[in-house]
Amino acid sequence: LRLEKRLPLAAGGSFALSSEAGGVEVRGGDVAEAQILVTSNRDDFAELYDVRFATPRPDRIEVVIEKKSRGPAGWFGGGSGRTEVQVTLPRGVSAEIESSGGGIDIADLDGKVTAESSGGGVDATHLGGAAVLSSSGGSIDGANIAGDLDASSSGGAEKPGPLDCQAL
């Protein structure tokens, strides 16, 4: 599966992604749109997941990738496969990223960033604004974050994940 979507989004806008499928990578770049690419080697991806794109306002994009089934078979059945979500945004937007299907890797944005993972760690680098980072699925690594940083990790019941943050 390869699903690609491009939606206009100017600097100063906001982007939200909530994903139950795979890891998420977000990069800021010299672009004037949000570029979302979902790739999966699962033959049954379209049967297991819904992917929705919404633009509730001209300056906001919301993407939801969620499991269609909420029963035990939806959570534990269905074989294995690799799914990745890659997003490129204009550097000046703010981003709200939630992932329960894998970790989050986010870099090169100047707007406020909120990244919350219950499926893996959170890695955040080269952020120009404030960042709220949380993980219950792994460690948090942050470097070169210019704004205020709020980070919390509960990567295990007995041992919180390591936290390595450096401010500019």
C-alpha positions in Angstrom: 0.0 0.0 0.0 1.2 3.5 -0.8 -1.2 6.3 0.0 0.0 9.9 -0.7 -1.9 13.1 0.0 -0.9 16.7 -0.4 -2.9 19.5 1.2 -2.2 23.3 1.2 -1.0 24.5 4.6 0.8 27.9 5.1 3.3 28.8 7.8 1.4 29.6 11.0 -1.1 26.9 10.4 -1.5 23.7 12.4 -1.3 20.0 11.6 -2.7 17.1 13.7 -2.1 13.4 13.2 -3.5 10.5 15.3 -2.2 7.1 14.2 -2.8 3.6 15.4 -0.7 2.2 12.6 3.1 2.1 12.6 5.8 4.6 13.4 5.5 8.3 12.5 8.2 10.5 11.0 7.6 14.3 10.7 10.0 16.7 9.1 9.8 20.5 8.5 10.9 21.7 5.1 10.7 24.5 2.6 7.3 23.5 1.3 3.9 25.2 1.2 1.8 22.2 1.8 1.4 19.2 4.1 2.7 16.0 2.4 1.5 12.8 4.0 2.7 9.4 2.9 1.5 6.1 4.4 3.3 3.0 3.3 2.6 -0.6 4.4 3.6 -4.0 3.3 0.4 -5.4 4.9 -1.9 -6.9 2.3 -4.8 -6.3 4.7 -4.1 -2.7 5.6 -7.2 -1.3 3.8 -9.3 -4.0 5.6 -7.9 -3.2 9.1 -7.5 0.6 9.0 -9.5 3.7 8.1 -7.5 6.8 6.9 -9.3 10.1 7.1 -8.1 13.6 6.1 -10.0 16.7 7.2 -9.5 20.4 6.8 -11.8 22.0 9.4 -10.3 25.4 8.7 -8.1 26.7 5.9 -5.1 26.8 8.3 -5.6 23.4 9.9 -5.3 19.8 8.7 -6.3 16.7 10.7 -5.3 13.2 9.8 -6.7 10.1 11.6 -5.5 6.5 11.0 -7.4 4.1 13.1 -8.3 0.5 13.4 -11.7 -0.4 12.0 -12.3 -3.1 14.6 -12.3 -2.6 18.3 -12.7 -6.3 19.3 -9.9 -8.7 20.4 -9.3 -9.7 16.8 -8.7 -6.0 15.8 -6.0 -5.6 18.5 -4.2 -8.9 18.5 -5.1 -10.8 15.3 -4.3 -10.2 11.7 -0.7 -11.3 11.2 2.2 -8.9 10.9 3.5 -6.2 8.7 5.3 -2.9 8.7 3.5 0.4 8.3 5.1 3.9 8.3 3.6 7.3 8.2 5.9 10.1 6.8 4.9 13.7 7.0 6.6 16.8 5.5 5.3 20.2 6.7 6.2 23.8 6.2 8.7 24.7 9.0 6.5 27.4 10.5 3.5 25.2 11.4 2.6 23.7 14.7 2.1 20.0 15.0 0.1 17.7 17.3 1.2 14.1 16.8 -0.2 11.0 18.6 0.9 7.4 17.9 -0.1 4.2 19.4 1.3 2.1 16.6 4.9 3.0 16.9 7.4 5.7 17.9 7.5 9.3 16.8 10.5 11.0 15.1 10.0 14.7 14.6 12.4 17.4 13.5 13.0 20.8 11.9 9.8 22.6 12.9 9.5 26.1 14.3 5.9 26.0 15.6 4.8 24.4 18.8 5.1 20.6 18.8 3.1 18.1 20.9 4.2 14.5 20.4 2.6 11.7 22.4 3.4 8.0 21.9 2.2 4.9 23.5 3.6 2.7 20.8 7.3 3.6 21.1 9.8 6.3 22.0 9.8 10.0 21.0 12.8 11.6 19.2 12.6 15.4 18.7 15.4 17.5 17.3 15.9 21.0 15.9 12.6 22.5 17.1 12.3 26.2 17.1 9.2 26.5 19.4 7.9 25.0 22.6 7.6 21.2 22.8 5.5 18.8 24.9 6.8 15.3 24.5 5.4 12.2 26.3 5.9 8.5 25.9 4.5 5.5 27.7 6.0 3.2 25.1 9.7 4.0 25.2 12.3 6.7 25.8 12.3 10.4 24.9 15.3 11.9 23.2 15.3 15.7 22.6 18.1 17.9 21.2 18.3 21.5 20.0 14.8 22.6 21.2 14.7 26.4 21.4 11.4 26.8 23.2 10.1 25.6 26.6 10.2 21.8 26.9 7.8 19.6 28.9 8.8 15.9 28.7 7.4 12.9 30.5 8.2 9.2 30.0 6.7 6.2 31.7 8.3 3.6 29.4 7.9 0.8 31.9 6.2 0.2 35.2 9.5 -0.1 37.0 11.9 1.9 35.0 11.0 5.2 33.3 12.8 5.5 29.9 15.9 7.6 29.6 15.5 11.3 29.0 18.2 13.3 27.2 17.3 16.9 26.4 19.5 19.8 25.4 18.2 23.3 24.9 19.8 25.7 22.5 
